[in-house]
Amino acid sequence: MILSTGAGSVFFTVLFAKLYGARYIHIEPFCRFETPSIFGRLAHRFADALVVQSEQLASVWADAELFDPFVRLPPSKEAKEDLGLVTVGTVLPFDRLVSGVAALSAESGVPSRLVAQVGKGGLHPSGMETRESIDFDEMTSLLERAKVVFCHGGNGSLMSALQAGCRIVAMPRRAELSEHWDDHQREILDAFAARGVIEVAEEADDLRAALERALAKPAARARNDHSALIARLRSLTHEWFGASSSA
């Protein structure tokens, strides 16, 4: 059995495995809200089970099962520091976001302290504490204390900040500016904004207004709960392979 969310390099693995009689479960990633991934468009036709994680995608593929893991949590009662955390993810730098937040802080003094994870080769502006990467434990500590998080449109960055109860100002990477290989972050941020849990700044000039909107309302908290999907996967493996399956 193969279970996969992609990416493209897995396609031939799926194809050859199917030729030899393997079962294939395709799960569209949580970051795909409205349109299927390229890998999904190619591979879903070979799937013995097809899983999507948004209602929009469920309407695209009639035979898909829907498991939306997004769960809202009660507001945090712990006080946050006047700390802003900038995080650009682990794949590429995002100088447009980092320089925009640096300019905003220099102009307004809000927040009073900035820590930025800028990525390998990323910009290191004055006025903020910068480093290329931040390890998991320190990142968790910073999220627990940060009042606001400025981030790209990566699902991992967004969900980590939401689980920690941070206000979020997010900017999508744009393919036309060579900030990413496509514009899927625009789709991700539209979906999170529609849930009312983040504020979006398209450009650096939009950061001030987005920050003011974020600070004017309580911080949202949420997490992903995959327990229903896990139960379904266990049921499928039992159905296909019998009680001896250890899945």
ZIJOJO-V947600 format. One line per field, one symbol per residue. phi: phi as a letter, one per 30 degrees, with the letter a starting at -180 (. if undefined). psi: psi as a letter, one per 30 degrees, with the letter a starting at -180 (. if undefined). A space follows every 10 residues. Layout:
# ZIJOJO-V947600
phi: ???
psi: ???
This chain:
# ZIJOJO-V947600
phi: .cbacjcedd eddddddddc jddbcccddd dcccbddded ddcddcddbb bbbbdddddd cdcdccbddd bdcdedcddc ddbcccbcic cbdbdddddd dddddddcib ddbbcbccid iddbddjbdc adbbdedddd ddddcddbcc bdcdeddddd ddddicdbcb bddbddcida dacdddddde dddddicbcc cdbddcdddd ddddddbddd baacccdddd dddddddddd cidddcd
psi: kkkkgaaeff efeeeeeefg glkkkkjklf fjeeklleee eeffffkfkk klgleefefe jfgkkkjjfk kkllkkfkkl likkkkkgaf ellieeeeee eeeeeeefgk lfkkkkjflk glkillfljl lelkleeeee eeeffkekkk lahkeeeeee eeefhkkkjk kkkkefghfl fahffeeeee eeeffgflkk jeleffeeee eeeefflkkl kllkjgeeee eeeeeeeeee faffkg.
